[in-house]
Amino acid sequence: MHSKNEYLKVIRERYSLARTRKKKTLLLDEYCSNTGQSRKYIIWKIHRGSIKTKQLKRRKEQYDGQVKAALVKV
């Protein structure tokens, strides 16, 4: 499993540098034949790694300390 992830990193870099659709197709074909994974899954994995994950935003507190104390009593 670890070797597939390393290989995917290499393919991801080469895929991002490929300018033509033909080169990208050849890269996907190579990866498919070497790993046995489906093309759609590989495309998903390549694009998933390039998207930055969003940081979770905390909501502002709606209630102050007095309201929280009253809610605890209830």
N, CA, C and O atoms as a Tripos MOL2 file, in Angstrom:
@<TRIPOS>MOLECULE
protein
  296   295    74     0     0
PROTEIN
NO_CHARGES

@<TRIPOS>ATOM
      1 N           0.8260   -1.1890    0.0000 N.3       1 MET1
      2 CA          0.0000    0.0000    0.0000 C.3       1 MET1
      3 C           0.8730    1.2560    0.0000 C.2       1 MET1
      4 O           0.5740    2.2310   -0.6900 O.2       1 MET1
      5 N           1.9400    1.2190    0.7720 N.am      2 HIS2
      6 CA          2.8110    2.3780    0.8710 C.3       2 HIS2
      7 C           3.4830    2.6690   -0.4720 C.2       2 HIS2
      8 O           3.6580    3.8270   -0.8510 O.2       2 HIS2
      9 N           3.8520    1.6160   -1.1780 N.am      3 SER3
     10 CA          4.5180    1.8170   -2.4690 C.3       3 SER3
     11 C           3.5540    2.4130   -3.4970 C.2       3 SER3
     12 O           3.9750    3.1970   -4.3480 O.2       3 SER3
     13 N           2.2680    2.0530   -3.4330 N.am      4 LYS4
     14 CA          1.2850    2.6410   -4.3480 C.3       4 LYS4
     15 C           1.1470    4.1350   -4.1030 C.2       4 LYS4
     16 O           1.0100    4.9100   -5.0490 O.2       4 LYS4
     17 N           1.1810    4.5450   -2.8350 N.am      5 ASN5
     18 CA          1.0700    5.9670   -2.5160 C.3       5 ASN5
     19 C           2.2890    6.7420   -3.0090 C.2       5 ASN5
     20 O           2.1620    7.8670   -3.4930 O.2       5 ASN5
     21 N           3.4680    6.1370   -2.8830 N.am      6 GLU6
     22 CA          4.6690    6.7900   -3.3940 C.3       6 GLU6
     23 C           4.5940    6.9190   -4.9120 C.2       6 GLU6
     24 O           4.9320    7.9590   -5.4760 O.2       6 GLU6
     25 N           4.1510    5.8580   -5.5570 N.am      7 TYR7
     26 CA          4.0140    5.8680   -7.0150 C.3       7 TYR7
     27 C           2.9710    6.9060   -7.4410 C.2       7 TYR7
     28 O           3.1460    7.5820   -8.4550 O.2       7 TYR7
     29 N           1.8960    7.0310   -6.6730 N.am      8 LEU8
     30 CA          0.8650    8.0170   -6.9790 C.3       8 LEU8
     31 C           1.4190    9.4400   -6.8800 C.2       8 LEU8
     32 O           1.0560   10.2960   -7.6870 O.2       8 LEU8
     33 N           2.2880    9.7030   -5.9090 N.am      9 LYS9
     34 CA          2.9020   11.0270   -5.7860 C.3       9 LYS9
     35 C           3.7120   11.3620   -7.0330 C.2       9 LYS9
     36 O           3.6640   12.4850   -7.5330 O.2       9 LYS9
     37 N           4.4550   10.3760   -7.5280 N.am     10 VAL10
     38 CA          5.2670   10.5890   -8.7320 C.3      10 VAL10
     39 C           4.3630   10.8560   -9.9270 C.2      10 VAL10
     40 O           4.6040   11.7800  -10.7030 O.2      10 VAL10
     41 N           3.3260   10.0470  -10.0700 N.am     11 ILE11
     42 CA          2.3970   10.2080  -11.1880 C.3      11 ILE11
     43 C           1.6720   11.5530  -11.0770 C.2      11 ILE11
     44 O           1.4590   12.2200  -12.0890 O.2      11 ILE11
     45 N           1.2950   11.9560   -9.8690 N.am     12 ARG12
     46 CA          0.5980   13.2250   -9.6690 C.3      12 ARG12
     47 C           1.4610   14.4030  -10.1420 C.2      12 ARG12
     48 O           0.9580   15.3270  -10.7800 O.2      12 ARG12
     49 N           2.7530   14.3650   -9.8280 N.am     13 GLU13
     50 CA          3.6500   15.4270  -10.2710 C.3      13 GLU13
     51 C           3.7730   15.4430  -11.7900 C.2      13 GLU13
     52 O           3.6910   16.4960  -12.4220 O.2      13 GLU13
     53 N           3.9710   14.2560  -12.3680 N.am     14 ARG14
     54 CA          4.0970   14.1710  -13.8200 C.3      14 ARG14
     55 C           2.7970   14.5650  -14.5110 C.2      14 ARG14
     56 O           2.8210   15.1810  -15.5770 O.2      14 ARG14
     57 N           1.6610   14.2120  -13.9070 N.am     15 TYR15
     58 CA          0.3520   14.5440  -14.4750 C.3      15 TYR15
     59 C           0.1390   16.0550  -14.4770 C.2      15 TYR15
     60 O          -0.3990   16.6110  -15.4350 O.2      15 TYR15
     61 N           0.5610   16.7110  -13.4090 N.am     16 SER16
     62 CA          0.3700   18.1640  -13.3390 C.3      16 SER16
     63 C           1.2660   18.9030  -14.3250 C.2      16 SER16
     64 O           0.9250   19.9990  -14.7690 O.2      16 SER16
     65 N           2.4120   18.3120  -14.6730 N.am     17 LEU17
     66 CA          3.3210   18.9300  -15.6290 C.3      17 LEU17
     67 C           2.9500   18.6270  -17.0790 C.2      17 LEU17
     68 O           3.3780   19.3270  -17.9970 O.2      17 LEU17
     69 N           2.1510   17.5770  -17.2770 N.am     18 ALA18
     70 CA          1.7590   17.1980  -18.6370 C.3      18 ALA18
     71 C           0.8510   18.2750  -19.2210 C.2      18 ALA18
     72 O          -0.1120   18.7010  -18.5830 O.2      18 ALA18
     73 N           1.1620   18.7070  -20.4250 N.am     19 ARG19
     74 CA          0.4110   19.7900  -21.0570 C.3      19 ARG19
     75 C          -0.7030   19.2950  -21.9650 C.2      19 ARG19
     76 O          -1.7290   19.9590  -22.1110 O.2      19 ARG19
     77 N          -0.5090   18.1440  -22.5680 N.am     20 THR20
     78 CA         -1.5030   17.6700  -23.5250 C.3      20 THR20
     79 C          -2.3210   16.5330  -22.9320 C.2      20 THR20
     80 O          -1.9000   15.8550  -21.9950 O.2      20 THR20
     81 N          -3.4730   16.3530  -23.4940 N.am     21 ARG21
     82 CA         -4.3680   15.2890  -23.0380 C.3      21 ARG21
     83 C          -3.7740   13.9150  -23.3430 C.2      21 ARG21
     84 O          -3.9830   12.9590  -22.5960 O.2      21 ARG21
     85 N          -3.0360   13.8270  -24.4400 N.am     22 LYS22
     86 CA         -2.4260   12.5540  -24.8260 C.3      22 LYS22
     87 C          -1.4060   12.1000  -23.7890 C.2      22 LYS22
     88 O          -1.3490   10.9190  -23.4480 O.2      22 LYS22
     89 N          -0.5950   13.0410  -23.2840 N.am     23 LYS23
     90 CA          0.3910   12.6960  -22.2640 C.3      23 LYS23
     91 C          -0.2810   12.2680  -20.9630 C.2      23 LYS23
     92 O           0.1670   11.3340  -20.2970 O.2      23 LYS23
     93 N          -1.3590   12.9620  -20.6120 N.am     24 LYS24
     94 CA         -2.0870   12.5990  -19.3990 C.3      24 LYS24
     95 C          -2.7120   11.2170  -19.5330 C.2      24 LYS24
     96 O          -2.7250   10.4400  -18.5790 O.2      24 LYS24
     97 N          -3.2270   10.9150  -20.7170 N.am     25 THR25
     98 CA         -3.8140    9.6030  -20.9730 C.3      25 THR25
     99 C          -2.7690    8.5120  -20.8440 C.2      25 THR25
    100 O          -3.0330    7.4610  -20.2600 O.2      25 THR25
    101 N          -1.5790    8.7550  -21.3880 N.am     26 LEU26
    102 CA         -0.5020    7.7700  -21.2910 C.3      26 LEU26
    103 C          -0.0990    7.5330  -19.8370 C.2      26 LEU26
    104 O           0.1580    6.3960  -19.4410 O.2      26 LEU26
    105 N          -0.0440    8.5930  -19.0500 N.am     27 LEU27
    106 CA          0.2840    8.4420  -17.6320 C.3      27 LEU27
    107 C          -0.7720    7.6160  -16.8990 C.2      27 LEU27
    108 O          -0.4410    6.7490  -16.0910 O.2      27 LEU27
    109 N          -2.0420    7.8940  -17.1890 N.am     28 LEU28
    110 CA         -3.1150    7.1350  -16.5480 C.3      28 LEU28
    111 C          -3.0810    5.6720  -16.9750 C.2      28 LEU28
    112 O          -3.2880    4.7790  -16.1540 O.2      28 LEU28
    113 N          -2.8220    5.4260  -18.2460 N.am     29 ASP29
    114 CA         -2.7260    4.0460  -18.7360 C.3      29 ASP29
    115 C          -1.5900    3.2930  -18.0520 C.2      29 ASP29
    116 O          -1.7340    2.1310  -17.6720 O.2      29 ASP29
    117 N          -0.4660    3.9770  -17.9030 N.am     30 GLU30
    118 CA          0.6890    3.3600  -17.2420 C.3      30 GLU30
    119 C           0.3480    2.9860  -15.8040 C.2      30 GLU30
    120 O           0.6400    1.8760  -15.3580 O.2      30 GLU30
    121 N          -0.2720    3.9190  -15.0820 N.am     31 TYR31
    122 CA         -0.6110    3.6630  -13.6810 C.3      31 TYR31
    123 C          -1.6470    2.5420  -13.5630 C.2      31 TYR31
    124 O          -1.5570    1.6980  -12.6720 O.2      31 TYR31
    125 N          -2.6250    2.5390  -14.4650 N.am     32 CYS32
    126 CA         -3.6530    1.4980  -14.4450 C.3      32 CYS32
    127 C          -3.0450    0.1180  -14.6570 C.2      32 CYS32
    128 O          -3.3830   -0.8330  -13.9530 O.2      32 CYS32
    129 N          -2.1560    0.0160  -15.6220 N.am     33 SER33
    130 CA         -1.5740   -1.2860  -15.9280 C.3      33 SER33
    131 C          -0.6500   -1.7650  -14.8150 C.2      33 SER33
    132 O          -0.5520   -2.9690  -14.5790 O.2      33 SER33
    133 N           0.0260   -0.8580  -14.1320 N.am     34 ASN34
    134 CA          0.9520   -1.2520  -13.0710 C.3      34 ASN34
    135 C           0.2630   -1.5830  -11.7580 C.2      34 ASN34
    136 O           0.7420   -2.4380  -11.0130 O.2      34 ASN34
    137 N          -0.8530   -0.9250  -11.4570 N.am     35 THR35
    138 CA         -1.4930   -1.1330  -10.1540 C.3      35 THR35
    139 C          -2.7900   -1.9260  -10.2250 C.2      35 THR35
    140 O          -3.1980   -2.5290   -9.2320 O.2      35 THR35
    141 N          -3.4500   -1.9350  -11.3890 N.am     36 GLY36
    142 CA         -4.7150   -2.6490  -11.5130 C.3      36 GLY36
    143 C          -5.9100   -1.8630  -10.9970 C.2      36 GLY36
    144 O          -7.0000   -2.4180  -10.8560 O.2      36 GLY36
    145 N          -5.7240   -0.5930  -10.7150 N.am     37 GLN37
    146 CA         -6.8270    0.2400  -10.2380 C.3      37 GLN37
    147 C          -7.5480    0.8580  -11.4300 C.2      37 GLN37
    148 O          -6.9870    0.9680  -12.5200 O.2      37 GLN37
    149 N          -8.8000    1.2620  -11.2090 N.am     38 SER38
    150 CA         -9.5940    1.8120  -12.3000 C.3      38 SER38
    151 C          -9.1840    3.2590  -12.5870 C.2      38 SER38
    152 O          -8.6520    3.9580  -11.7250 O.2      38 SER38
    153 N          -9.4480    3.6820  -13.8200 N.am     39 ARG39
    154 CA         -9.0580    5.0270  -14.2520 C.3      39 ARG39
    155 C          -9.7680    6.1100  -13.4560 C.2      39 ARG39
    156 O          -9.1430    7.0820  -13.0310 O.2      39 ARG39
    157 N         -11.0650    5.9490  -13.2530 N.am     40 LYS40
    158 CA        -11.8360    6.9720  -12.5440 C.3      40 LYS40
    159 C         -11.3300    7.1540  -11.1150 C.2      40 LYS40
    160 O         -11.2610    8.2750  -10.6100 O.2      40 LYS40
    161 N         -10.9760    6.0360  -10.4660 N.am     41 TYR41
    162 CA        -10.4630    6.1000   -9.1060 C.3      41 TYR41
    163 C          -9.1260    6.8310   -9.0750 C.2      41 TYR41
    164 O          -8.8630    7.6180   -8.1660 O.2      41 TYR41
    165 N          -8.2900    6.5680  -10.0640 N.am     42 ILE42
    166 CA         -6.9790    7.2070  -10.1260 C.3      42 ILE42
    167 C          -7.1340    8.7090  -10.3610 C.2      42 ILE42
    168 O          -6.4550    9.5110   -9.7190 O.2      42 ILE42
    169 N          -8.0180    9.0870  -11.2710 N.am     43 ILE43
    170 CA         -8.2600   10.5080  -11.5450 C.3      43 ILE43
    171 C          -8.7590   11.2000  -10.2840 C.2      43 ILE43
    172 O          -8.3480   12.3170   -9.9690 O.2      43 ILE43
    173 N          -9.6490   10.5210   -9.5690 N.am     44 TRP44
    174 CA        -10.1780   11.0810   -8.3190 C.3      44 TRP44
    175 C          -9.0510   11.2760   -7.3090 C.2      44 TRP44
    176 O          -8.9820   12.3150   -6.6520 O.2      44 TRP44
    177 N          -8.1660   10.2830   -7.1800 N.am     45 LYS45
    178 CA         -7.0670   10.3680   -6.2210 C.3      45 LYS45
    179 C          -6.0800   11.4710   -6.6070 C.2      45 LYS45
    180 O          -5.5520   12.1630   -5.7370 O.2      45 LYS45
    181 N          -5.8310   11.6360   -7.9030 N.am     46 ILE46
    182 CA         -4.8960   12.6700   -8.3500 C.3      46 ILE46
    183 C          -5.4470   14.0530   -8.0190 C.2      46 ILE46
    184 O          -4.7240   14.9030   -7.4990 O.2      46 ILE46
    185 N          -6.7080   14.2790   -8.3160 N.am     47 HIS47
    186 CA         -7.2930   15.5970   -8.0790 C.3      47 HIS47
    187 C          -7.5840   15.8410   -6.6100 C.2      47 HIS47
    188 O          -7.5560   16.9850   -6.1560 O.2      47 HIS47
    189 N          -7.8580   14.7990   -5.8700 N.am     48 ARG48
    190 CA         -8.1440   14.9330   -4.4420 C.3      48 ARG48
    191 C          -6.9220   15.4350   -3.6910 C.2      48 ARG48
    192 O          -7.0540   16.2160   -2.7490 O.2      48 ARG48
    193 N          -5.7550   15.0040   -4.0860 N.am     49 GLY49
    194 CA         -4.5320   15.4070   -3.4100 C.3      49 GLY49
    195 C          -4.1480   16.8410   -3.6730 C.2      49 GLY49
    196 O          -3.4350   17.4490   -2.8740 O.2      49 GLY49
    197 N          -4.6040   17.3910   -4.7730 N.am     50 SER50
    198 CA         -4.2110   18.7500   -5.1150 C.3      50 SER50
    199 C          -5.1120   19.8050   -4.4910 C.2      50 SER50
    200 O          -4.7520   20.9810   -4.4490 O.2      50 SER50
    201 N          -6.2620   19.4020   -4.0150 N.am     51 ILE51
    202 CA         -7.1890   20.3500   -3.3950 C.3      51 ILE51
    203 C          -6.8150   20.5180   -1.9240 C.2      51 ILE51
    204 O          -6.6510   19.5420   -1.1920 O.2      51 ILE51
    205 N          -6.6850   21.7600   -1.5160 N.am     52 LYS52
    206 CA         -6.3530   22.0180   -0.1110 C.3      52 LYS52
    207 C          -7.6010   21.8240    0.7340 C.2      52 LYS52
    208 O          -8.7010   22.2230    0.3510 O.2      52 LYS52
    209 N          -7.4110   21.2120    1.8740 N.am     53 THR53
    210 CA         -8.5420   21.0130    2.7710 C.3      53 THR53
    211 C          -8.8780   22.3190    3.4700 C.2      53 THR53
    212 O          -7.9890   23.1000    3.8080 O.2      53 THR53
    213 N         -10.1360   22.5460    3.6800 N.am     54 LYS54
    214 CA        -10.5820   23.7600    4.3450 C.3      54 LYS54
    215 C         -10.3700   23.6280    5.8400 C.2      54 LYS54
    216 O         -10.5410   22.5550    6.4200 O.2      54 LYS54
    217 N         -10.0020   24.7230    6.4410 N.am     55 GLN55
    218 CA         -9.8800   24.7350    7.8890 C.3      55 GLN55
    219 C         -11.2590   24.9600    8.4780 C.2      55 GLN55
    220 O         -12.0500   25.7520    7.9650 O.2      55 GLN55
    221 N         -11.5320   24.2630    9.5460 N.am     56 LEU56
    222 CA        -12.8230   24.4060   10.1930 C.3      56 LEU56
    223 C         -12.9180   25.7650   10.8760 C.2      56 LEU56
    224 O         -12.0060   26.1750   11.5930 O.2      56 LEU56
    225 N         -14.0030   26.4400   10.6510 N.am     57 LYS57
    226 CA        -14.2210   27.7290   11.2820 C.3      57 LYS57
    227 C         -15.1110   27.5300   12.4970 C.2      57 LYS57
    228 O         -16.1280   26.8400   12.4320 O.2      57 LYS57
    229 N         -14.7270   28.1250   13.5730 N.am     58 ARG58
    230 CA        -15.5390   28.0450   14.7810 C.3      58 ARG58
    231 C         -16.5890   29.1350   14.7220 C.2      58 ARG58
    232 O         -16.3240   30.2550   14.2830 O.2      58 ARG58
    233 N         -17.7610   28.7960   15.1610 N.am     59 ARG59
    234 CA        -18.8400   29.7860   15.2190 C.3      59 ARG59
    235 C         -18.6150   30.7270   16.3920 C.2      59 ARG59
    236 O         -18.0050   30.3670   17.3990 O.2      59 ARG59
    237 N         -19.1180   31.9260   16.2330 N.am     60 LYS60
    238 CA        -19.0650   32.8750   17.3380 C.3      60 LYS60
    239 C         -20.0880   32.4510   18.3770 C.2      60 LYS60
    240 O         -21.1420   31.9080   18.0480 O.2      60 LYS60
    241 N         -19.7630   32.7040   19.6210 N.am     61 GLU61
    242 CA        -20.6850   32.3360   20.6870 C.3      61 GLU61
    243 C         -21.9150   33.2250   20.6330 C.2      61 GLU61
    244 O         -21.8130   34.4470   20.5260 O.2      61 GLU61
    245 N         -23.0840   32.5900   20.7080 N.am     62 GLN62
    246 CA        -24.3320   33.3550   20.6580 C.3      62 GLN62
    247 C         -24.7490   33.8450   22.0360 C.2      62 GLN62
    248 O         -25.3390   34.9150   22.1880 O.2      62 GLN62
    249 N         -24.4270   33.0330   23.0320 N.am     63 TYR63
    250 CA        -24.9270   33.3420   24.3660 C.3      63 TYR63
    251 C         -23.7770   33.7520   25.2710 C.2      63 TYR63
    252 O         -22.6570   33.2580   25.1400 O.2      63 TYR63
    253 N         -24.0740   34.6710   26.1960 N.am     64 ASP64
    254 CA        -23.0600   35.0660   27.1570 C.3      64 ASP64
    255 C         -23.1380   34.1480   28.3790 C.2      64 ASP64
    256 O         -23.9140   33.1920   28.4010 O.2      64 ASP64
    257 N         -22.3410   34.4450   29.3730 N.am     65 GLY65
    258 CA        -22.2440   33.5960   30.5490 C.3      65 GLY65
    259 C         -23.5440   33.4740   31.3320 C.2      65 GLY65
    260 O         -23.8270   32.4020   31.8660 O.2      65 GLY65
    261 N         -24.3440   34.5330   31.4200 N.am     66 GLN66
    262 CA        -25.5880   34.4920   32.1820 C.3      66 GLN66
    263 C         -26.5880   33.5360   31.5380 C.2      66 GLN66
    264 O         -27.2540   32.7670   32.2320 O.2      66 GLN66
    265 N         -26.6910   33.5840   30.2400 N.am     67 VAL67
    266 CA        -27.6360   32.7140   29.5420 C.3      67 VAL67
    267 C         -27.1960   31.2620   29.6590 C.2      67 VAL67
    268 O         -28.0250   30.3690   29.8310 O.2      67 VAL67
    269 N         -25.9040   31.0300   29.5680 N.am     68 LYS68
    270 CA        -25.3840   29.6570   29.6910 C.3      68 LYS68
    271 C         -25.6910   29.1030   31.0760 C.2      68 LYS68
    272 O         -26.0470   27.9320   31.2110 O.2      68 LYS68
    273 N         -25.5540   29.9350   32.1060 N.am     69 ALA69
    274 CA        -25.8290   29.5000   33.4780 C.3      69 ALA69
    275 C         -27.3140   29.1360   33.6200 C.2      69 ALA69
    276 O         -27.6550   28.1580   34.2850 O.2      69 ALA69
    277 N         -28.1800   29.9140   33.0010 N.am     70 ALA70
    278 CA        -29.6070   29.6300   33.0590 C.3      70 ALA70
    279 C         -29.9290   28.3370   32.3110 C.2      70 ALA70
    280 O         -30.7790   27.5650   32.7540 O.2      70 ALA70
    281 N         -29.2790   28.0980   31.2110 N.am     71 LEU71
    282 CA        -29.5030   26.8700   30.4420 C.3      71 LEU71
    283 C         -29.0210   25.6410   31.2160 C.2      71 LEU71
    284 O         -29.6240   24.5710   31.1380 O.2      71 LEU71
    285 N         -27.9350   25.8090   31.9570 N.am     72 VAL72
    286 CA        -27.4400   24.6810   32.7500 C.3      72 VAL72
    287 C         -28.4460   24.3180   33.8320 C.2      72 VAL72
    288 O         -28.6510   23.1380   34.1140 O.2      72 VAL72
    289 N         -29.0830   25.3300   34.4500 N.am     73 LYS73
    290 CA        -30.0730   25.0700   35.4960 C.3      73 LYS73
    291 C         -31.2960   24.3430   34.9340 C.2      73 LYS73
    292 O         -31.8790   23.4800   35.5900 O.2      73 LYS73
    293 N         -31.6670   24.7110   33.7100 N.am     74 VAL74
    294 CA        -32.8550   24.1000   33.0860 C.3      74 VAL74
    295 C         -32.5070   22.6930   32.7090 C.2      74 VAL74
    296 O         -33.3450   21.9730   32.1670 O.2      74 VAL74
@<TRIPOS>BOND
     1     1     2 1
     2     2     3 1
     3     3     4 2
     4     3     5 am
     5     5     6 1
     6     6     7 1
     7     7     8 2
     8     7     9 am
     9     9    10 1
    10    10    11 1
    11    11    12 2
    12    11    13 am
    13    13    14 1
    14    14    15 1
    15    15    16 2
    16    15    17 am
    17    17    18 1
    18    18    19 1
    19    19    20 2
    20    19    21 am
    21    21    22 1
    22    22    23 1
    23    23    24 2
    24    23    25 am
    25    25    26 1
    26    26    27 1
    27    27    28 2
    28    27    29 am
    29    29    30 1
    30    30    31 1
    31    31    32 2
    32    31    33 am
    33    33    34 1
    34    34    35 1
    35    35    36 2
    36    35    37 am
    37    37    38 1
    38    38    39 1
    39    39    40 2
    40    39    41 am
    41    41    42 1
    42    42    43 1
    43    43    44 2
    44    43    45 am
    45    45    46 1
    46    46    47 1
    47    47    48 2
    48    47    49 am
    49    49    50 1
    50    50    51 1
    51    51    52 2
    52    51    53 am
    53    53    54 1
    54    54    55 1
    55    55    56 2
    56    55    57 am
    57    57    58 1
    58    58    59 1
    59    59    60 2
    60    59    61 am
    61    61    62 1
    62    62    63 1
    63    63    64 2
    64    63    65 am
    65    65    66 1
    66    66    67 1
    67    67    68 2
    68    67    69 am
    69    69    70 1
    70    70    71 1
    71    71    72 2
    72    71    73 am
    73    73    74 1
    74    74    75 1
    75    75    76 2
    76    75    77 am
    77    77    78 1
    78    78    79 1
    79    79    80 2
    80    79    81 am
    81    81    82 1
    82    82    83 1
    83    83    84 2
    84    83    85 am
    85    85    86 1
    86    86    87 1
    87    87    88 2
    88    87    89 am
    89    89    90 1
    90    90    91 1
    91    91    92 2
    92    91    93 am
    93    93    94 1
    94    94    95 1
    95    95    96 2
    96    95    97 am
    97    97    98 1
    98    98    99 1
    99    99   100 2
   100    99   101 am
   101   101   102 1
   102   102   103 1
   103   103   104 2
   104   103   105 am
   105   105   106 1
   106   106   107 1
   107   107   108 2
   108   107   109 am
   109   109   110 1
   110   110   111 1
   111   111   112 2
   112   111   113 am
   113   113   114 1
   114   114   115 1
   115   115   116 2
   116   115   117 am
   117   117   118 1
   118   118   119 1
   119   119   120 2
   120   119   121 am
   121   121   122 1
   122   122   123 1
   123   123   124 2
   124   123   125 am
   125   125   126 1
   126   126   127 1
   127   127   128 2
   128   127   129 am
   129   129   130 1
   130   130   131 1
   131   131   132 2
   132   131   133 am
   133   133   134 1
   134   134   135 1
   135   135   136 2
   136   135   137 am
   137   137   138 1
   138   138   139 1
   139   139   140 2
   140   139   141 am
   141   141   142 1
   142   142   143 1
   143   143   144 2
   144   143   145 am
   145   145   146 1
   146   146   147 1
   147   147   148 2
   148   147   149 am
   149   149   150 1
   150   150   151 1
   151   151   152 2
   152   151   153 am
   153   153   154 1
   154   154   155 1
   155   155   156 2
   156   155   157 am
   157   157   158 1
   158   158   159 1
   159   159   160 2
   160   159   161 am
   161   161   162 1
   162   162   163 1
   163   163   164 2
   164   163   165 am
   165   165   166 1
   166   166   167 1
   167   167   168 2
   168   167   169 am
   169   169   170 1
   170   170   171 1
   171   171   172 2
   172   171   173 am
   173   173   174 1
   174   174   175 1
   175   175   176 2
   176   175   177 am
   177   177   178 1
   178   178   179 1
   179   179   180 2
   180   179   181 am
   181   181   182 1
   182   182   183 1
   183   183   184 2
   184   183   185 am
   185   185   186 1
   186   186   187 1
   187   187   188 2
   188   187   189 am
   189   189   190 1
   190   190   191 1
   191   191   192 2
   192   191   193 am
   193   193   194 1
   194   194   195 1
   195   195   196 2
   196   195   197 am
   197   197   198 1
   198   198   199 1
   199   199   200 2
   200   199   201 am
   201   201   202 1
   202   202   203 1
   203   203   204 2
   204   203   205 am
   205   205   206 1
   206   206   207 1
   207   207   208 2
   208   207   209 am
   209   209   210 1
   210   210   211 1
   211   211   212 2
   212   211   213 am
   213   213   214 1
   214   214   215 1
   215   215   216 2
   216   215   217 am
   217   217   218 1
   218   218   219 1
   219   219   220 2
   220   219   221 am
   221   221   222 1
   222   222   223 1
   223   223   224 2
   224   223   225 am
   225   225   226 1
   226   226   227 1
   227   227   228 2
   228   227   229 am
   229   229   230 1
   230   230   231 1
   231   231   232 2
   232   231   233 am
   233   233   234 1
   234   234   235 1
   235   235   236 2
   236   235   237 am
   237   237   238 1
   238   238   239 1
   239   239   240 2
   240   239   241 am
   241   241   242 1
   242   242   243 1
   243   243   244 2
   244   243   245 am
   245   245   246 1
   246   246   247 1
   247   247   248 2
   248   247   249 am
   249   249   250 1
   250   250   251 1
   251   251   252 2
   252   251   253 am
   253   253   254 1
   254   254   255 1
   255   255   256 2
   256   255   257 am
   257   257   258 1
   258   258   259 1
   259   259   260 2
   260   259   261 am
   261   261   262 1
   262   262   263 1
   263   263   264 2
   264   263   265 am
   265   265   266 1
   266   266   267 1
   267   267   268 2
   268   267   269 am
   269   269   270 1
   270   270   271 1
   271   271   272 2
   272   271   273 am
   273   273   274 1
   274   274   275 1
   275   275   276 2
   276   275   277 am
   277   277   278 1
   278   278   279 1
   279   279   280 2
   280   279   281 am
   281   281   282 1
   282   282   283 1
   283   283   284 2
   284   283   285 am
   285   285   286 1
   286   286   287 1
   287   287   288 2
   288   287   289 am
   289   289   290 1
   290   290   291 1
   291   291   292 2
   292   291   293 am
   293   293   294 1
   294   294   295 1
   295   295   296 2
@<TRIPOS>SUBSTRUCTURE
     1 MET1         2 RESIDUE 1 A MET
     2 HIS2         6 RESIDUE 1 A HIS
     3 SER3        10 RESIDUE 1 A SER
     4 LYS4        14 RESIDUE 1 A LYS
     5 ASN5        18 RESIDUE 1 A ASN
     6 GLU6        22 RESIDUE 1 A GLU
     7 TYR7        26 RESIDUE 1 A TYR
     8 LEU8        30 RESIDUE 1 A LEU
     9 LYS9        34 RESIDUE 1 A LYS
    10 VAL10       38 RESIDUE 1 A VAL
    11 ILE11       42 RESIDUE 1 A ILE
    12 ARG12       46 RESIDUE 1 A ARG
    13 GLU13       50 RESIDUE 1 A GLU
    14 ARG14       54 RESIDUE 1 A ARG
    15 TYR15       58 RESIDUE 1 A TYR
    16 SER16       62 RESIDUE 1 A SER
    17 LEU17       66 RESIDUE 1 A LEU
    18 ALA18       70 RESIDUE 1 A ALA
    19 ARG19       74 RESIDUE 1 A ARG
    20 THR20       78 RESIDUE 1 A THR
    21 ARG21       82 RESIDUE 1 A ARG
    22 LYS22       86 RESIDUE 1 A LYS
    23 LYS23       90 RESIDUE 1 A LYS
    24 LYS24       94 RESIDUE 1 A LYS
    25 THR25       98 RESIDUE 1 A THR
    26 LEU26      102 RESIDUE 1 A LEU
    27 LEU27      106 RESIDUE 1 A LEU
    28 LEU28      110 RESIDUE 1 A LEU
    29 ASP29      114 RESIDUE 1 A ASP
    30 GLU30      118 RESIDUE 1 A GLU
    31 TYR31      122 RESIDUE 1 A TYR
    32 CYS32      126 RESIDUE 1 A CYS
    33 SER33      130 RESIDUE 1 A SER
    34 ASN34      134 RESIDUE 1 A ASN
    35 THR35      138 RESIDUE 1 A THR
    36 GLY36      142 RESIDUE 1 A GLY
    37 GLN37      146 RESIDUE 1 A GLN
    38 SER38      150 RESIDUE 1 A SER
    39 ARG39      154 RESIDUE 1 A ARG
    40 LYS40      158 RESIDUE 1 A LYS
    41 TYR41      162 RESIDUE 1 A TYR
    42 ILE42      166 RESIDUE 1 A ILE
    43 ILE43      170 RESIDUE 1 A ILE
    44 TRP44      174 RESIDUE 1 A TRP
    45 LYS45      178 RESIDUE 1 A LYS
    46 ILE46      182 RESIDUE 1 A ILE
    47 HIS47      186 RESIDUE 1 A HIS
    48 ARG48      190 RESIDUE 1 A ARG
    49 GLY49      194 RESIDUE 1 A GLY
    50 SER50      198 RESIDUE 1 A SER
    51 ILE51      202 RESIDUE 1 A ILE
    52 LYS52      206 RESIDUE 1 A LYS
    53 THR53      210 RESIDUE 1 A THR
    54 LYS54      214 RESIDUE 1 A LYS
    55 GLN55      218 RESIDUE 1 A GLN
    56 LEU56      222 RESIDUE 1 A LEU
    57 LYS57      226 RESIDUE 1 A LYS
    58 ARG58      230 RESIDUE 1 A ARG
    59 ARG59      234 RESIDUE 1 A ARG
    60 LYS60      238 RESIDUE 1 A LYS
    61 GLU61      242 RESIDUE 1 A GLU
    62 GLN62      246 RESIDUE 1 A GLN
    63 TYR63      250 RESIDUE 1 A TYR
    64 ASP64      254 RESIDUE 1 A ASP
    65 GLY65      258 RESIDUE 1 A GLY
    66 GLN66      262 RESIDUE 1 A GLN
    67 VAL67      266 RESIDUE 1 A VAL
    68 LYS68      270 RESIDUE 1 A LYS
    69 ALA69      274 RESIDUE 1 A ALA
    70 ALA70      278 RESIDUE 1 A ALA
    71 LEU71      282 RESIDUE 1 A LEU
    72 VAL72      286 RESIDUE 1 A VAL
    73 LYS73      290 RESIDUE 1 A LYS
    74 VAL74      294 RESIDUE 1 A VAL
